[in-house]
Amino acid sequence: MPVTYTENPTDPKVTAKFNNKASSQYFDPCQEAANRSLKCLHRNPGDKDMCTDYFQAYRDCKKKWIEERKEEKRRQTKMSLW
């Protein structure tokens, strides 16, 4: 059964939190999915095959987040050219 992540990395609240953090502060909007992946590894003594759905949910979340950040940078670049 595929695992889905519950956090939405493109949610306006998450984006605002990211934009308002200090530049030296780390922020991962997909931390919940990462934590679930690690918990799975601990439950299944390092057996990565048992946790592939969790890993995929994390990758999907990160991909969505990175794509959104790239698009936001493109929009900002376009706006600064005008």
Stockholm file with secondary structure:
# STOCKHOLM 1.0

chainA/1-82         MPVTYTENPTDPKVTAKFNNKASSQYFDPCQEAANRSLKCLHRNPGDKDMCTDYFQAYRDCKKKWIEERKEEKRRQTKMSLW
#=GR chainA/1-82 SS CCCCCCCCTTCHHHHHHHHHSCTTSCCCTTHHHHHHHHHHHHHTTTCGGGGHHHHHHHHHHHHHHHHHHHHHHHHHHHHHHC
#=GC SS_cons        CCCCCCCCTTCHHHHHHHHHSCTTSCCCTTHHHHHHHHHHHHHTTTCGGGGHHHHHHHHHHHHHHHHHHHHHHHHHHHHHHC
//
